[in-house]
């Protein structure tokens, strides 16, 4: 095992300064072994090694099991204290397995672990756990310390409530696990912005991990392929402090979850703010990006199928695969490509074409689909709710999460008809796109079937990427779908997504992003260098944006804008900095 301090130096910009944290006054051995519950957030630096930190006395390998714990939240009372019969102010019971690799505490899965979405228990929350650290500190009576980032989420939704946890361990024993929830992307059913603290009783329920070698190999690959993030100071040195400080000033600062800009192959991370310092392990945290998933999942999967089987996949008839819709009016005219364009010609909105308004209403039929846990239930709900519009497919864009789920299921059935062995389209996407470009873990929300192997990815939302994951996907698109010397996505079908002088797509009625095509919204900007062009943006509920300005410049802004503020939807400040950072007119 390498000394811990050496490991800290190579991890990422999110650890810069961690070794200089003050001597420990919070989260002492007495704190973590006491039954007294915390009542307020402490500085995030307390969850990281102190200035006196050294190598852990022993690695941690095994499983810790936590008890359900009532969280102390701010606000103290939520607008709803029961969602789908579960309590959102209870931290979930959890069994989490870890190994240790070069001073990193590595979970055996970085996928979604269901608690709230399961029948048992009182907590509303499912959980995703990421890699943290192990270390020791003087005066801890022989205990080693561990901390790890996590996200609370739910399998039918798309936001994350990101936090950090810590515990002590030695000789097969562990202390309580103290945690705090620090920031979040925009909520939906849980309407409150909240922070939380708590201390969960814990015990070691196993001291071995059967697939330790596999877990270690995958984690090692993830470290080797992770994007190396640049600091904001580096960007200021490149384009000037006065220009850089304009970035992301359209949105209220208290709504920002994470932001930064990619220039010439480097992504410069600006911030991961929380009320008590930068979000620990920001580069490892997984964020709920809501409908950014439509581009990262459906568009990327369709473009992979087009490269593998031919562009004609866009012309496949939906009802050849979704046979449940075969005898219902309107569906027989719909093609795969129409679904990706939000132009199925099916829905329950106004039947007048103009003025253009891509936003369909969300009546009870939508919520019946949203809450349905199974493939069968979701398809039944969406088919019952949708009626043909008078204009038919591929004419008018109307935003439907339901259709994006349906095209995902259609692609799963398509690959099975092609003789592929993948269980779902997500499995093909993971193996043939994500892993080859360096994304080793790809958690997404899925339906809840009796046989978990049959769970279908939601595709409309529910992907939980890291910063590095989003950077890699953005770069893949900006490189025309090519990675290294391999064409991963079909270049022909990808071409009309990329920045162009002329508009492409269907009208949205949104002045900020007036066109929609292949799961991307298209905005317009005028460069100071004289060119004018439309550019694609991955967009998610709550102010989540990944605009692709040109081949060498893109941005990422994740936010928690529940109120749909005008400023949160603007790209002016991102465009301005992008225009100074790269030559957008090449």
C-alpha positions in Angstrom: 0.0 0.0 0.0 1.3 3.4 -0.9 1.5 6.0 1.9 -1.8 7.9 2.2 -0.2 11.3 1.6 1.2 10.2 -1.8 -2.3 8.9 -2.8 -3.8 12.3 -1.9 -1.5 14.2 -4.1 -2.6 12.4 -7.3 -6.3 12.1 -6.7 -7.8 15.3 -8.1 -8.3 19.0 -7.7 -11.1 18.3 -5.2 -8.4 17.2 -2.7 -6.2 20.2 -3.0 -5.8 21.6 0.5 -7.2 18.6 2.3 -3.9 17.8 3.9 -3.8 21.3 5.3 -7.1 20.9 7.2 -7.0 22.1 10.8 -6.2 19.6 13.6 -9.3 17.7 14.6 -11.9 19.3 16.8 -15.0 17.8 15.1 -15.9 14.2 14.5 -13.5 13.0 17.3 -13.5 9.4 18.5 -15.8 10.5 21.3 -18.2 12.1 18.8 -18.3 9.0 16.6 -18.7 6.4 19.4 -21.3 8.4 21.3 -25.0 7.7 20.8 -25.8 11.5 20.9 -27.1 12.6 17.5 -25.6 15.6 15.7 -27.8 18.7 15.4 -26.0 20.8 12.8 -23.7 20.6 9.8 -19.9 20.8 10.5 -17.3 22.0 8.1 -16.7 19.5 5.3 -13.0 19.5 6.1 -13.9 17.4 9.2 -14.7 14.5 7.0 -11.3 14.6 5.3 -7.8 13.8 6.8 -6.5 16.4 9.2 -3.1 17.9 9.0 -1.7 15.1 11.1 -3.2 12.3 9.0 -1.1 9.2 8.1 -1.7 5.9 6.5 -4.5 3.8 7.9 -3.5 1.2 10.5 -5.1 -1.5 8.4 -7.2 -1.6 5.2 -10.9 -1.9 5.4 -12.4 -4.9 3.7 -15.9 -6.1 4.4 -19.5 -5.0 4.8 -21.0 -2.5 7.2 -24.7 -2.5 7.9 -26.5 0.6 9.1 -29.8 1.1 10.9 -32.5 3.4 9.7 -31.9 6.8 11.3 -34.1 9.8 11.7 -32.3 12.8 10.2 -32.1 16.3 11.6 -33.0 18.4 8.6 -33.2 22.0 7.6 -36.0 22.8 7.2 -37.1 20.8 10.3 -40.5 19.8 8.6 -40.9 18.9 4.9 -43.9 20.0 2.9 -44.7 16.2 2.6 -43.8 13.8 5.3 -44.9 10.8 3.3 -44.1 10.1 -0.4 -45.3 6.8 -1.9 -45.9 5.6 1.7 -42.3 6.3 2.8 -40.7 9.0 5.0 -38.1 11.3 3.3 -36.6 12.4 6.6 -35.3 8.9 7.5 -31.8 7.8 6.4 -32.0 4.3 4.8 -30.9 1.1 6.4 -28.0 0.1 4.3 -25.5 -2.7 3.8 -22.4 -1.4 2.1 -19.4 -3.4 1.1 -15.9 -1.9 0.6 -12.4 -2.9 -0.2 -9.3 -0.7 0.2 -7.1 0.2 -2.8 -4.0 2.4 -2.3 -5.6 4.4 0.5 -9.0 4.6 -1.2 -12.1 3.2 0.3 -13.8 1.5 -2.7 -17.5 0.3 -2.7 -18.1 -3.0 -4.3 -20.9 -1.5 -6.4 -21.3 2.1 -7.6 -24.8 1.2 -8.9 -28.1 2.1 -7.2 -28.8 0.2 -4.1 -32.6 0.1 -3.5 -34.0 0.7 0.0 -36.8 3.3 -0.5 -38.0 1.7 -3.7 -38.2 -1.7 -2.0 -41.2 -2.8 0.0 -39.5 -3.1 3.4 -38.4 -0.2 5.6 -39.6 3.3 6.3 -37.1 5.5 4.4 -38.0 7.0 1.0 -34.4 6.9 -0.1 -32.3 4.6 -2.3 -28.6 5.2 -2.3 -25.5 5.4 -4.4 -22.0 5.2 -2.7 -18.8 6.3 -4.2 -15.1 5.8 -3.4 -13.6 7.7 -0.5 -10.5 7.4 1.7 -9.0 5.6 4.7 -6.4 7.1 7.0 -5.3 7.4 10.6 -4.8 10.3 13.0 -2.8 10.6 16.2 -4.8 10.4 19.4 -7.5 8.1 17.9 -6.6 5.2 20.2 -5.6 2.9 17.4 -8.8 3.5 15.3 -8.4 4.1 11.6 -10.7 6.5 9.8 -12.8 6.2 6.6 -15.0 8.6 4.7 -17.0 8.3 1.5 -19.3 10.4 -0.6 -22.9 9.2 -1.2 -26.1 10.4 -2.9 -29.7 9.8 -1.6 -32.1 9.4 -4.5 -35.2 7.3 -5.5 -35.5 4.9 -8.3 -38.5 6.5 -10.0 -37.0 10.0 -9.9 -33.9 11.8 -11.1 -32.3 14.1 -8.5 -29.5 13.4 -6.1 -29.1 14.8 -2.5 -25.3 14.6 -2.2 -23.4 14.1 1.0 -20.5 12.6 2.8 -20.1 10.1 5.6 -17.4 8.9 8.0 -16.7 6.1 10.5 -13.9 4.6 12.6 -12.8 1.0 12.4 -10.3 -1.4 14.0 -10.2 -5.1 14.6 -13.4 -6.0 13.0 -15.4 -3.2 14.8 -16.8 0.0 13.5 -18.1 3.2 15.2 -21.4 4.8 14.3 -21.5 6.3 10.8 -22.0 10.1 10.9 -23.3 11.7 7.7 -24.4 15.0 6.3 -26.5 15.8 3.2 -25.1 19.0 1.7 -26.6 19.9 -1.7 -28.9 18.6 -4.3 -30.1 18.9 -7.9 -33.7 20.0 -8.4 -36.3 17.9 -6.6 -39.7 16.8 -7.9 -41.8 14.8 -5.4 -39.7 16.0 -2.5 -40.4 19.7 -2.9 -38.0 20.9 -0.2 -34.4 22.0 -0.7 -32.8 20.5 2.4 -29.6 19.7 4.3 -29.5 17.0 6.9 -27.2 15.4 9.6 -27.4 12.2 11.4 -25.5 9.3 13.0 -26.4 5.8 12.0 -25.7 2.8 14.3 -23.4 0.4 12.3 -21.9 -3.0 12.7 -19.6 -5.2 10.6 -21.6 -8.0 9.1 -18.8 -9.5 6.9 -15.0 -9.2 6.8 -14.5 -10.5 3.3 -15.5 -9.5 -0.3 -15.9 -12.5 -2.7 -15.2 -10.5 -5.9 -12.5 -8.3 -4.4 -10.1 -8.8 -7.4 -12.8 -7.8 -9.9 -13.8 -4.7 -7.8 -10.1 -3.7 -7.6 -9.5 -4.1 -11.3 -12.6 -2.1 -12.3 -11.7 0.7 -9.9 -8.1 0.8 -11.1 -9.4 1.2 -14.7 -11.6 4.0 -13.5 -8.6 5.9 -12.0 -6.6 5.4 -15.1 -9.3 6.7 -17.4 -10.7 9.5 -15.2 -10.6 13.0 -16.6 -7.9 15.1 -15.0 -9.7 18.3 -13.9 -8.1 21.7 -14.1 -8.5 24.4 -11.5 -10.4 27.6 -12.0 -7.2 29.5 -11.3 -5.7 27.8 -14.3 -8.6 29.0 -16.5 -8.2 32.6 -15.1 -4.5 32.4 -16.1 -5.7 31.4 -19.6 -8.4 33.9 -20.3 -8.1 36.5 -17.5 -9.7 36.7 -14.1 -12.2 39.4 -15.1 -13.5 37.3 -18.0 -13.6 34.1 -16.0 -15.6 35.6 -13.1 -18.5 36.3 -15.4 -19.1 32.6 -15.9 -22.5 31.3 -14.6 -23.6 34.7 -13.3 -27.1 34.4 -14.9 -28.3 32.0 -12.3 -28.6 32.7 -8.5 -25.4 31.5 -6.8 -27.3 29.6 -4.2 -28.9 27.4 -7.0 -25.6 26.2 -8.4 -24.6 22.6 -7.6 -21.6 22.2 -9.9 -20.2 24.2 -12.8 -17.2 24.5 -15.0 -16.0 24.7 -18.6 -14.1 22.5 -21.0 -11.5 24.1 -23.2 -8.9 22.3 -25.5 -9.3 19.0 -23.8 -9.2 20.2 -20.1 -12.3 20.7 -18.0 -11.9 23.5 -15.5 -14.0 23.0 -12.4 -15.3 26.3 -10.9 -17.2 25.1 -7.9 -19.2 22.5 -6.0 -20.6 24.8 -3.3 -22.3 23.7 -0.1 -23.2 25.7 3.1 -20.1 24.4 4.9 -17.4 24.4 2.2 -16.8 22.8 -1.2 -18.6 19.4 -1.6 -16.1 16.7 -0.5 -15.0 14.3 -3.3 -16.8 16.5 -5.9 -15.0 14.7 -8.7 -16.3 11.4 -7.5 -19.8 12.4 -6.6 -22.7 11.2 -8.9 -25.3 13.8 -9.8 -28.9 13.4 -10.7 -29.1 15.3 -14.1 -32.7 14.5 -14.9 -33.4 14.9 -18.7 -29.7 15.3 -19.6 -30.2 11.5 -19.7 -32.3 11.8 -22.9 -29.1 12.8 -24.8 -26.6 10.7 -22.9 -28.8 7.6 -23.0 -31.3 7.6 -25.9 -29.4 9.7 -28.5 -26.1 8.0 -27.7 -27.7 4.5 -27.9 -29.5 5.3 -31.2 -26.3 6.6 -32.7 -24.5 3.5 -31.6 -27.1 1.3 -33.2 -26.9 3.4 -36.4 -23.1 2.7 -36.5 -23.5 -1.0 -35.7 -26.6 -1.8 -37.8 -26.9 1.1 -40.2 -28.6 4.5 -40.1 -31.9 2.8 -41.2 -32.5 2.1 -37.5 -33.9 5.6 -37.3 -36.7 4.5 -39.8 -37.7 1.4 -37.8 -41.5 1.3 -37.1 -42.1 1.6 -33.4 -45.0 -0.9 -33.4 -42.8 -3.6 -34.9 -41.3 -3.7 -31.4 -43.9 -2.1 -29.1 -46.5 -4.5 -30.2 -48.8 -3.4 -27.4 -49.5 -0.2 -29.5 -50.1 -2.0 -32.8 -53.9 -1.7 -32.8 -54.1 1.8 -31.3 -54.7 4.7 -33.6 -51.7 6.8 -34.5 -48.8 4.7 -33.2 -48.5 2.7 -36.4 -47.1 5.7 -38.2 -44.3 6.4 -35.6 -40.6 5.7 -36.3 -37.7 5.4 -34.0 -36.3 8.8 -35.1 -39.6 10.5 -34.5 -39.5 9.4 -30.9 -35.9 10.8 -30.5 -37.1 14.1 -31.9 -40.0 14.4 -29.4 -42.3 14.2 -32.5 -44.3 11.0 -32.1 -47.5 12.9 -33.0 -49.1 11.4 -29.9 -50.0 13.1 -26.6 -52.6 14.9 -24.5 -51.8 18.5 -25.1 -53.4 21.3 -27.2 -54.2 20.2 -30.8 -53.3 23.6 -32.3 -49.8 23.6 -33.9 -49.1 27.3 -33.4 -47.9 29.1 -31.4 -45.2 26.5 -31.0 -44.9 25.1 -27.5 -42.9 21.9 -27.0 -44.1 21.6 -23.4 -47.0 19.2 -23.0 -49.1 19.3 -19.9 -48.7 16.9 -17.1 -52.2 15.5 -16.3 -53.0 12.5 -14.1 -52.1 10.2 -16.9 -48.4 11.4 -16.6 -48.2 10.6 -12.9 -49.8 7.2 -13.4 -46.9 6.5 -15.9 -44.3 8.1 -13.6 -45.2 6.0 -10.6 -45.8 2.7 -12.4 -42.9 0.5 -11.3 -42.9 -2.1 -14.1 -42.4 -2.1 -17.9 -45.9 -3.4 -18.4 -47.4 -0.8 -16.1 -45.6 2.1 -17.7 -46.5 1.0 -21.3 -50.1 0.5 -20.3 -50.3 4.0 -18.6 -48.6 5.9 -21.5 -50.7 4.2 -24.2 -53.9 4.9 -22.4 -53.1 8.6 -22.0 -51.9 9.4 -25.5 -54.1 10.3 -28.5 -53.0 11.2 -32.0 -52.4 14.8 -32.8 -53.9 16.0 -36.1 -50.5 16.6 -37.7 -49.0 13.1 -37.2 -45.4 12.2 -36.6 -42.3 14.3 -37.3 -44.1 17.6 -37.7 -44.4 19.2 -34.2 -42.3 18.7 -31.1 -44.2 17.9 -27.9 -42.1 17.0 -24.8 -42.9 13.5 -23.5 -40.8 11.6 -21.0 -43.1 8.7 -21.7 -41.9 8.5 -25.3 -38.3 8.6 -24.3 -38.9 5.6 -22.0 -40.8 3.9 -24.8 -38.0 4.3 -27.4 -35.6 2.8 -24.8 -37.8 -0.3 -24.4 -38.1 -0.4 -28.2 -34.3 -0.4 -28.6 -34.0 -3.2 -26.1 -36.4 -5.3 -28.2 -34.7 -4.2 -31.4 -31.3 -5.5 -30.3 -32.8 -8.8 -29.1 -34.3 -9.2 -32.6 -30.9 -8.6 -34.0 -29.6 -11.6 -32.0 -27.7 -9.5 -29.4 -27.2 -11.1 -25.9 -27.5 -7.9 -24.0 -30.4 -7.8 -21.5 -31.2 -4.2 -22.2 -30.1 -1.3 -24.5 -28.4 0.2 -21.4 -26.1 -2.9 -21.2 -25.2 -2.4 -24.9 -24.6 1.3 -24.4 -22.4 0.6 -21.3 -20.3 -2.1 -23.0 -20.0 -0.6 -26.5 -19.8 3.1 -25.8 -19.2 4.0 -22.1 -16.5 1.5 -21.2 -14.5 2.0 -24.4 -14.4 5.8 -23.8 -13.4 5.2 -20.1 -16.7 5.3 -18.2 -16.4 2.2 -16.0 -19.6 2.7 -13.9 -23.0 3.8 -15.3 -25.8 3.8 -12.8 -29.3 4.5 -14.1 -32.8 4.2 -12.6 -34.7 1.2 -13.9 -38.2 -0.3 -13.7 -38.8 -2.7 -10.8 -39.7 -6.1 -12.1 -40.1 -9.4 -10.2 -36.9 -10.6 -11.8 -34.3 -7.8 -11.4 -32.5 -9.0 -14.5 -35.5 -7.8 -16.5 -35.4 -4.2 -15.1 -35.5 -1.7 -18.0 -33.6 1.6 -17.7 -35.9 4.6 -17.6 -33.9 6.4 -20.3 -36.0 9.6 -20.0 -34.2 10.5 -16.8 -32.3 8.8 -14.0 -28.7 8.6 -15.2 -26.2 9.5 -12.4 -22.9 10.6 -14.0 -19.8 12.0 -12.4 -18.2 15.2 -13.8 -15.7 12.9 -15.6 -18.5 10.9 -17.2 -20.2 14.1 -18.6 -16.9 15.4 -19.9 -16.2 12.1 -21.7 -19.6 12.1 -23.3 -19.3 15.7 -24.4 -15.9 15.1 -25.9 -17.3 12.0 -27.8 -19.9 14.2 -29.5 -17.6 17.0 -30.2 -15.2 14.6 -31.9 -18.0 13.5 -34.3 -18.7 10.2 -32.4 -15.1 9.0 -32.8 -12.9 7.9 -29.9 -9.2 7.3 -30.8 -9.2 5.6 -34.1 -12.7 4.0 -33.7 -16.0 5.4 -34.9 -18.2 4.7 -31.9 -21.3 6.7 -32.9 -22.6 7.1 -36.4 -21.0 10.2 -37.9 -23.7 10.7 -40.6 -26.6 10.7 -38.1 -24.7 12.7 -35.5 -23.8 15.5 -38.0 -27.0 17.5 -37.7 -26.7 17.6 -33.9 -23.5 19.6 -33.9 -23.0 23.4 -34.1 -24.0 24.8 -37.4 -24.7 28.2 -39.1 -28.3 27.2 -40.0 -31.0 26.0 -37.7 -31.9 22.3 -37.5 -34.8 20.6 -35.7 -38.4 21.3 -34.8 -39.6 24.5 -33.2 -39.9 24.6 -29.4 -41.4 28.0 -28.8 -38.5 28.6 -26.3 -36.6 31.8 -27.2 -33.5 30.5 -25.4 -33.4 27.2 -27.2 -35.7 27.5 -30.2 -35.2 24.1 -31.8 -35.1 20.4 -30.7 -33.4 17.6 -32.6 -32.4 14.0 -31.5 -32.7 14.7 -27.8 -30.7 17.9 -27.9 -32.0 21.5 -27.6 -30.5 24.1 -29.9 -29.6 27.6 -28.8 -28.1 30.4 -30.8 -25.2 32.7 -30.2 -23.2 35.4 -32.0 -19.4 35.2 -31.5 -17.3 38.3 -31.0 -15.2 37.0 -33.8 -18.0 37.5 -36.3 -19.6 34.1 -36.7 -23.2 33.2 -35.7 -24.3 29.6 -35.1 -26.8 27.3 -33.4 -25.3 24.9 -30.8 -26.7 21.8 -29.1 -27.3 21.5 -25.4 -28.2 18.6 -23.2 -30.9 19.9 -20.9 -32.3 18.6 -17.6 -35.0 19.7 -15.2 -33.8 22.3 -12.6 -31.3 24.1 -14.7 -28.9 21.3 -15.7 -27.1 22.2 -18.9 -24.3 20.7 -21.0 -23.9 23.1 -24.0 -21.5 22.0 -26.8 -20.2 25.2 -28.3 -17.6 24.0 -30.7 -15.1 21.2 -31.1 -12.9 22.5 -28.3 -15.3 24.3 -25.9 -18.3 23.0 -23.8 -19.7 23.8 -20.4 -21.4 21.9 -17.6 -23.8 23.6 -15.1 -25.8 21.5 -12.7 -28.4 23.3 -10.5 -31.4 23.1 -8.3 -33.8 25.6 -9.9 -37.2 24.3 -8.8 -38.9 27.7 -9.7 -37.8 27.8 -13.3 -36.2 31.2 -12.9 -35.5 33.1 -16.1 -31.9 33.6 -15.2 -31.4 29.8 -14.6 -32.4 29.2 -18.2 -30.0 31.7 -19.8 -26.7 30.8 -21.3 -25.3 34.3 -21.8 -22.6 34.1 -19.2 -21.5 30.6 -20.4 -21.5 31.8 -24.0 -19.4 34.8 -23.2 -16.7 32.9 -21.4 -16.8 30.1 -24.0 -16.3 32.8 -26.7 -13.1 34.1 -24.9 -11.8 30.6 -24.1 -11.8 29.1 -27.6 -12.0 30.0 -31.2 -15.7 29.3 -31.8 -15.5 30.4 -35.4 -13.1 27.8 -36.7 
